[in-house]
Every structure is written in C-alpha cells, then in structure tokens.
C-alpha cells in the first residue's frame, strides 16, 4: 500500500470518532432551580419549602 492509501484509510477510520469525542467532553454542571418559596437541599437532592 502507498502512503496516500494508508493516510486516507486512517482519516476515514478516525474522522467519524472525533466529533463524538468532542461532543462528550467538557460538560458543564446544570444549576437546580426550585419554585418560589423553596430552596434546593443538596443533602436530599430535592427542593424544600422555606418557612418564615
């Protein structure tokens, strides 16, 4: 096989994998929002009503 053939084969094999890897890396954490009058409780993972 020639160099051009090997290079083309490598690009065709690796090319589809790169966008998938790029899409999966660098996720940011999403903020939890609760209804008015309640606050997020990280211990239970739920919103709790604020009294007072």
PDB file with one MODEL, atoms N, CA, C and O in Angstrom:
MODEL        1
ATOM      1  N   UNK A   1       0.850  -1.189   0.000  1.00  0.00           N
ATOM      2  CA  UNK A   1       0.000   0.000   0.000  1.00  0.00           C
ATOM      3  C   UNK A   1       0.889   1.244   0.000  1.00  0.00           C
ATOM      4  O   UNK A   1       1.996   1.250   0.538  1.00  0.00           O
ATOM      5  N   UNK A   2       0.375   2.261  -0.606  1.00  0.00           N
ATOM      6  CA  UNK A   2       1.133   3.500  -0.646  1.00  0.00           C
ATOM      7  C   UNK A   2       0.781   4.365   0.555  1.00  0.00           C
ATOM      8  O   UNK A   2      -0.186   4.119   1.276  1.00  0.00           O
ATOM      9  N   UNK A   3       1.596   5.371   0.733  1.00  0.00           N
ATOM     10  CA  UNK A   3       1.395   6.276   1.863  1.00  0.00           C
ATOM     11  C   UNK A   3       0.037   6.979   1.767  1.00  0.00           C
ATOM     12  O   UNK A   3      -0.655   7.123   2.774  1.00  0.00           O
ATOM     13  N   UNK A   4      -0.345   7.414   0.572  1.00  0.00           N
ATOM     14  CA  UNK A   4      -1.621   8.110   0.396  1.00  0.00           C
ATOM     15  C   UNK A   4      -2.795   7.198   0.742  1.00  0.00           C
ATOM     16  O   UNK A   4      -3.782   7.654   1.321  1.00  0.00           O
ATOM     17  N   UNK A   5      -2.701   5.934   0.399  1.00  0.00           N
ATOM     18  CA  UNK A   5      -3.769   4.992   0.698  1.00  0.00           C
ATOM     19  C   UNK A   5      -3.896   4.781   2.205  1.00  0.00           C
ATOM     20  O   UNK A   5      -5.004   4.747   2.740  1.00  0.00           O
ATOM     21  N   UNK A   6      -2.764   4.640   2.881  1.00  0.00           N
ATOM     22  CA  UNK A   6      -2.787   4.470   4.344  1.00  0.00           C
ATOM     23  C   UNK A   6      -3.308   5.723   5.042  1.00  0.00           C
ATOM     24  O   UNK A   6      -4.067   5.634   6.007  1.00  0.00           O
ATOM     25  N   UNK A   7      -2.901   6.880   4.552  1.00  0.00           N
ATOM     26  CA  UNK A   7      -3.378   8.124   5.148  1.00  0.00           C
ATOM     27  C   UNK A   7      -4.884   8.291   4.950  1.00  0.00           C
ATOM     28  O   UNK A   7      -5.589   8.708   5.868  1.00  0.00           O
ATOM     29  N   UNK A   8      -5.366   7.973   3.778  1.00  0.00           N
ATOM     30  CA  UNK A   8      -6.804   8.054   3.505  1.00  0.00           C
ATOM     31  C   UNK A   8      -7.588   7.089   4.383  1.00  0.00           C
ATOM     32  O   UNK A   8      -8.642   7.445   4.911  1.00  0.00           O
ATOM     33  N   UNK A   9      -7.089   5.884   4.540  1.00  0.00           N
ATOM     34  CA  UNK A   9      -7.755   4.900   5.390  1.00  0.00           C
ATOM     35  C   UNK A   9      -7.799   5.375   6.845  1.00  0.00           C
ATOM     36  O   UNK A   9      -8.811   5.207   7.527  1.00  0.00           O
ATOM     37  N   UNK A  10      -6.696   5.968   7.316  1.00  0.00           N
ATOM     38  CA  UNK A  10      -6.651   6.463   8.692  1.00  0.00           C
ATOM     39  C   UNK A  10      -7.656   7.584   8.903  1.00  0.00           C
ATOM     40  O   UNK A  10      -8.336   7.623   9.929  1.00  0.00           O
ATOM     41  N   UNK A  11      -7.754   8.490   7.946  1.00  0.00           N
ATOM     42  CA  UNK A  11      -8.704   9.605   8.063  1.00  0.00           C
ATOM     43  C   UNK A  11     -10.141   9.091   8.062  1.00  0.00           C
ATOM     44  O   UNK A  11     -10.981   9.575   8.820  1.00  0.00           O
ATOM     45  N   UNK A  12     -10.416   8.112   7.209  1.00  0.00           N
ATOM     46  CA  UNK A  12     -11.776   7.571   7.150  1.00  0.00           C
ATOM     47  C   UNK A  12     -12.150   6.807   8.413  1.00  0.00           C
ATOM     48  O   UNK A  12     -13.322   6.772   8.789  1.00  0.00           O
ATOM     49  N   UNK A  13     -11.175   6.198   9.068  1.00  0.00           N
ATOM     50  CA  UNK A  13     -11.456   5.467  10.303  1.00  0.00           C
ATOM     51  C   UNK A  13     -11.562   6.390  11.512  1.00  0.00           C
ATOM     52  O   UNK A  13     -12.417   6.180  12.373  1.00  0.00           O
ATOM     53  N   UNK A  14     -10.715   7.400  11.587  1.00  0.00           N
ATOM     54  CA  UNK A  14     -10.665   8.274  12.756  1.00  0.00           C
ATOM     55  C   UNK A  14     -11.652   9.434  12.631  1.00  0.00           C
ATOM     56  O   UNK A  14     -12.151   9.921  13.645  1.00  0.00           O
ATOM     57  N   UNK A  15     -11.940   9.879  11.430  1.00  0.00           N
ATOM     58  CA  UNK A  15     -12.798  11.038  11.204  1.00  0.00           C
ATOM     59  C   UNK A  15     -14.128  11.004  11.921  1.00  0.00           C
ATOM     60  O   UNK A  15     -14.463  11.977  12.596  1.00  0.00           O
ATOM     61  N   UNK A  16     -14.913   9.930  11.815  1.00  0.00           N
ATOM     62  CA  UNK A  16     -16.219   9.912  12.486  1.00  0.00           C
ATOM     63  C   UNK A  16     -16.139   9.871  14.010  1.00  0.00           C
ATOM     64  O   UNK A  16     -17.119  10.198  14.679  1.00  0.00           O
ATOM     65  N   UNK A  17     -15.014   9.482  14.566  1.00  0.00           N
ATOM     66  CA  UNK A  17     -14.878   9.355  16.019  1.00  0.00           C
ATOM     67  C   UNK A  17     -14.643  10.709  16.669  1.00  0.00           C
ATOM     68  O   UNK A  17     -15.095  10.931  17.792  1.00  0.00           O
ATOM     69  N   UNK A  18     -13.955  11.610  16.004  1.00  0.00           N
ATOM     70  CA  UNK A  18     -13.602  12.894  16.612  1.00  0.00           C
ATOM     71  C   UNK A  18     -14.803  13.743  17.012  1.00  0.00           C
ATOM     72  O   UNK A  18     -14.797  14.268  18.125  1.00  0.00           O
ATOM     73  N   UNK A  19     -15.829  13.914  16.187  1.00  0.00           N
ATOM     74  CA  UNK A  19     -16.982  14.715  16.646  1.00  0.00           C
ATOM     75  C   UNK A  19     -17.702  14.103  17.844  1.00  0.00           C
ATOM     76  O   UNK A  19     -18.212  14.832  18.694  1.00  0.00           O
ATOM     77  N   UNK A  20     -17.748  12.797  17.918  1.00  0.00           N
ATOM     78  CA  UNK A  20     -18.395  12.140  19.055  1.00  0.00           C
ATOM     79  C   UNK A  20     -17.617  12.423  20.329  1.00  0.00           C
ATOM     80  O   UNK A  20     -18.211  12.700  21.370  1.00  0.00           O
ATOM     81  N   UNK A  21     -16.294  12.355  20.256  1.00  0.00           N
ATOM     82  CA  UNK A  21     -15.455  12.644  21.416  1.00  0.00           C
ATOM     83  C   UNK A  21     -15.606  14.109  21.829  1.00  0.00           C
ATOM     84  O   UNK A  21     -15.706  14.412  23.018  1.00  0.00           O
ATOM     85  N   UNK A  22     -15.625  15.008  20.861  1.00  0.00           N
ATOM     86  CA  UNK A  22     -15.742  16.432  21.162  1.00  0.00           C
ATOM     87  C   UNK A  22     -17.088  16.749  21.800  1.00  0.00           C
ATOM     88  O   UNK A  22     -17.168  17.622  22.665  1.00  0.00           O
ATOM     89  N   UNK A  23     -18.136  16.062  21.392  1.00  0.00           N
ATOM     90  CA  UNK A  23     -19.461  16.316  21.948  1.00  0.00           C
ATOM     91  C   UNK A  23     -19.586  15.806  23.378  1.00  0.00           C
ATOM     92  O   UNK A  23     -20.388  16.334  24.148  1.00  0.00           O
ATOM     93  N   UNK A  24     -18.817  14.802  23.745  1.00  0.00           N
ATOM     94  CA  UNK A  24     -18.944  14.199  25.064  1.00  0.00           C
ATOM     95  C   UNK A  24     -18.027  14.832  26.107  1.00  0.00           C
ATOM     96  O   UNK A  24     -18.216  14.596  27.300  1.00  0.00           O
ATOM     97  N   UNK A  25     -17.062  15.610  25.704  1.00  0.00           N
ATOM     98  CA  UNK A  25     -16.141  16.174  26.683  1.00  0.00           C
ATOM     99  C   UNK A  25     -16.561  17.591  27.055  1.00  0.00           C
ATOM    100  O   UNK A  25     -17.162  18.305  26.253  1.00  0.00           O
ATOM    101  N   UNK A  26     -16.237  17.982  28.271  1.00  0.00           N
ATOM    102  CA  UNK A  26     -16.476  19.349  28.702  1.00  0.00           C
ATOM    103  C   UNK A  26     -17.895  19.673  29.085  1.00  0.00           C
ATOM    104  O   UNK A  26     -18.338  20.805  28.888  1.00  0.00           O
ATOM    105  N   UNK A  27     -18.618  18.729  29.623  1.00  0.00           N
ATOM    106  CA  UNK A  27     -19.985  19.023  30.072  1.00  0.00           C
ATOM    107  C   UNK A  27     -19.928  19.960  31.264  1.00  0.00           C
ATOM    108  O   UNK A  27     -19.074  19.828  32.141  1.00  0.00           O
ATOM    109  N   UNK A  28     -20.833  20.889  31.278  1.00  0.00           N
ATOM    110  CA  UNK A  28     -20.918  21.787  32.419  1.00  0.00           C
ATOM    111  C   UNK A  28     -22.044  21.323  33.328  1.00  0.00           C
ATOM    112  O   UNK A  28     -23.001  20.687  32.886  1.00  0.00           O
ATOM    113  N   UNK A  29     -21.914  21.646  34.584  1.00  0.00           N
ATOM    114  CA  UNK A  29     -22.962  21.247  35.517  1.00  0.00           C
ATOM    115  C   UNK A  29     -24.145  22.195  35.389  1.00  0.00           C
ATOM    116  O   UNK A  29     -23.971  23.395  35.175  1.00  0.00           O
ATOM    117  N   UNK A  30     -25.327  21.656  35.519  1.00  0.00           N
ATOM    118  CA  UNK A  30     -26.533  22.440  35.370  1.00  0.00           C
ATOM    119  C   UNK A  30     -27.055  22.833  36.750  1.00  0.00           C
ATOM    120  O   UNK A  30     -27.048  22.022  37.676  1.00  0.00           O
ATOM    121  N   UNK A  31     -27.497  24.052  36.882  1.00  0.00           N
ATOM    122  CA  UNK A  31     -27.996  24.545  38.163  1.00  0.00           C
ATOM    123  C   UNK A  31     -29.416  24.052  38.398  1.00  0.00           C
ATOM    124  O   UNK A  31     -30.231  23.999  37.477  1.00  0.00           O
ATOM    125  N   UNK A  32     -29.696  23.696  39.629  1.00  0.00           N
ATOM    126  CA  UNK A  32     -31.034  23.255  40.015  1.00  0.00           C
ATOM    127  C   UNK A  32     -31.860  24.476  40.376  1.00  0.00           C
ATOM    128  O   UNK A  32     -31.404  25.335  41.131  1.00  0.00           O
ATOM    129  N   UNK A  33     -33.061  24.561  39.850  1.00  0.00           N
ATOM    130  CA  UNK A  33     -33.955  25.665  40.193  1.00  0.00           C
ATOM    131  C   UNK A  33     -35.184  25.100  40.891  1.00  0.00           C
ATOM    132  O   UNK A  33     -35.687  24.035  40.535  1.00  0.00           O
ATOM    133  N   UNK A  34     -35.647  25.823  41.875  1.00  0.00           N
ATOM    134  CA  UNK A  34     -36.820  25.409  42.647  1.00  0.00           C
ATOM    135  C   UNK A  34     -37.903  26.466  42.504  1.00  0.00           C
ATOM    136  O   UNK A  34     -37.646  27.597  42.092  1.00  0.00           O
ATOM    137  N   UNK A  35     -39.106  26.073  42.851  1.00  0.00           N
ATOM    138  CA  UNK A  35     -40.240  27.001  42.809  1.00  0.00           C
ATOM    139  C   UNK A  35     -40.048  28.104  43.839  1.00  0.00           C
ATOM    140  O   UNK A  35     -39.278  27.969  44.789  1.00  0.00           O
ATOM    141  N   UNK A  36     -40.763  29.191  43.626  1.00  0.00           N
ATOM    142  CA  UNK A  36     -40.681  30.311  44.554  1.00  0.00           C
ATOM    143  C   UNK A  36     -41.141  29.872  45.943  1.00  0.00           C
ATOM    144  O   UNK A  36     -42.172  29.214  46.084  1.00  0.00           O
ATOM    145  N   UNK A  37     -40.370  30.242  46.969  1.00  0.00           N
ATOM    146  CA  UNK A  37     -40.692  29.857  48.342  1.00  0.00           C
ATOM    147  C   UNK A  37     -40.022  28.569  48.770  1.00  0.00           C
ATOM    148  O   UNK A  37     -40.245  28.099  49.885  1.00  0.00           O
ATOM    149  N   UNK A  38     -39.207  27.990  47.905  1.00  0.00           N
ATOM    150  CA  UNK A  38     -38.479  26.786  48.278  1.00  0.00           C
ATOM    151  C   UNK A  38     -37.015  26.930  47.858  1.00  0.00           C
ATOM    152  O   UNK A  38     -36.668  27.764  47.022  1.00  0.00           O
ATOM    153  N   UNK A  39     -36.185  26.108  48.452  1.00  0.00           N
ATOM    154  CA  UNK A  39     -34.748  26.159  48.205  1.00  0.00           C
ATOM    155  C   UNK A  39     -34.224  24.742  47.991  1.00  0.00           C
ATOM    156  O   UNK A  39     -34.767  23.784  48.542  1.00  0.00           O
ATOM    157  N   UNK A  40     -33.170  24.611  47.192  1.00  0.00           N
ATOM    158  CA  UNK A  40     -32.598  23.297  46.900  1.00  0.00           C
ATOM    159  C   UNK A  40     -31.800  22.782  48.093  1.00  0.00           C
ATOM    160  O   UNK A  40     -30.974  23.504  48.652  1.00  0.00           O
ATOM    161  N   UNK A  41     -32.046  21.543  48.478  1.00  0.00           N
ATOM    162  CA  UNK A  41     -31.322  20.893  49.563  1.00  0.00           C
ATOM    163  C   UNK A  41     -30.381  19.851  48.947  1.00  0.00           C
ATOM    164  O   UNK A  41     -30.835  18.810  48.473  1.00  0.00           O
ATOM    165  N   UNK A  42     -29.075  20.130  48.952  1.00  0.00           N
ATOM    166  CA  UNK A  42     -28.133  19.205  48.303  1.00  0.00           C
ATOM    167  C   UNK A  42     -28.022  17.848  49.007  1.00  0.00           C
ATOM    168  O   UNK A  42     -27.629  16.861  48.384  1.00  0.00           O
ATOM    169  N   UNK A  43     -28.358  17.793  50.277  1.00  0.00           N
ATOM    170  CA  UNK A  43     -28.283  16.519  51.009  1.00  0.00           C
ATOM    171  C   UNK A  43     -29.330  15.533  50.534  1.00  0.00           C
ATOM    172  O   UNK A  43     -29.044  14.347  50.373  1.00  0.00           O
ATOM    173  N   UNK A  44     -30.552  16.022  50.306  1.00  0.00           N
ATOM    174  CA  UNK A  44     -31.635  15.149  49.859  1.00  0.00           C
ATOM    175  C   UNK A  44     -31.806  15.165  48.337  1.00  0.00           C
ATOM    176  O   UNK A  44     -32.409  14.258  47.763  1.00  0.00           O
ATOM    177  N   UNK A  45     -31.265  16.214  47.687  1.00  0.00           N
ATOM    178  CA  UNK A  45     -31.400  16.330  46.248  1.00  0.00           C
ATOM    179  C   UNK A  45     -32.783  16.790  45.813  1.00  0.00           C
ATOM    180  O   UNK A  45     -33.184  16.560  44.672  1.00  0.00           O
ATOM    181  N   UNK A  46     -33.518  17.441  46.716  1.00  0.00           N
ATOM    182  CA  UNK A  46     -34.865  17.914  46.403  1.00  0.00           C
ATOM    183  C   UNK A  46     -35.017  19.367  46.842  1.00  0.00           C
ATOM    184  O   UNK A  46     -34.142  19.925  47.504  1.00  0.00           O
ATOM    185  N   UNK A  47     -36.122  19.959  46.469  1.00  0.00           N
ATOM    186  CA  UNK A  47     -36.456  21.317  46.913  1.00  0.00           C
ATOM    187  C   UNK A  47     -37.263  21.212  48.212  1.00  0.00           C
ATOM    188  O   UNK A  47     -38.159  20.378  48.342  1.00  0.00           O
ATOM    189  N   UNK A  48     -36.925  22.069  49.152  1.00  0.00           N
ATOM    190  CA  UNK A  48     -37.662  22.084  50.407  1.00  0.00           C
ATOM    191  C   UNK A  48     -38.277  23.464  50.606  1.00  0.00           C
ATOM    192  O   UNK A  48     -37.698  24.472  50.201  1.00  0.00           O
ATOM    193  N   UNK A  49     -39.436  23.506  51.223  1.00  0.00           N
ATOM    194  CA  UNK A  49     -40.153  24.752  51.447  1.00  0.00           C
ATOM    195  C   UNK A  49     -39.463  25.534  52.554  1.00  0.00           C
ATOM    196  O   UNK A  49     -39.120  24.986  53.601  1.00  0.00           O
ATOM    197  N   UNK A  50     -39.269  26.816  52.304  1.00  0.00           N
ATOM    198  CA  UNK A  50     -38.656  27.711  53.289  1.00  0.00           C
ATOM    199  C   UNK A  50     -39.771  28.288  54.142  1.00  0.00           C
ATOM    200  O   UNK A  50     -40.724  28.866  53.619  1.00  0.00           O
ATOM    201  N   UNK A  51     -39.655  28.133  55.451  1.00  0.00           N
ATOM    202  CA  UNK A  51     -40.686  28.676  56.354  1.00  0.00           C
ATOM    203  C   UNK A  51     -40.124  29.911  57.050  1.00  0.00           C
ATOM    204  O   UNK A  51     -38.959  29.950  57.447  1.00  0.00           O
ATOM    205  N   UNK A  52     -40.972  30.902  57.183  1.00  0.00           N
ATOM    206  CA  UNK A  52     -40.592  32.067  57.952  1.00  0.00           C
ATOM    207  C   UNK A  52     -40.354  33.239  57.163  1.00  0.00           C
ATOM    208  O   UNK A  52     -40.024  34.292  57.707  1.00  0.00           O
TER     209      UNK A  52
ENDMDL
END
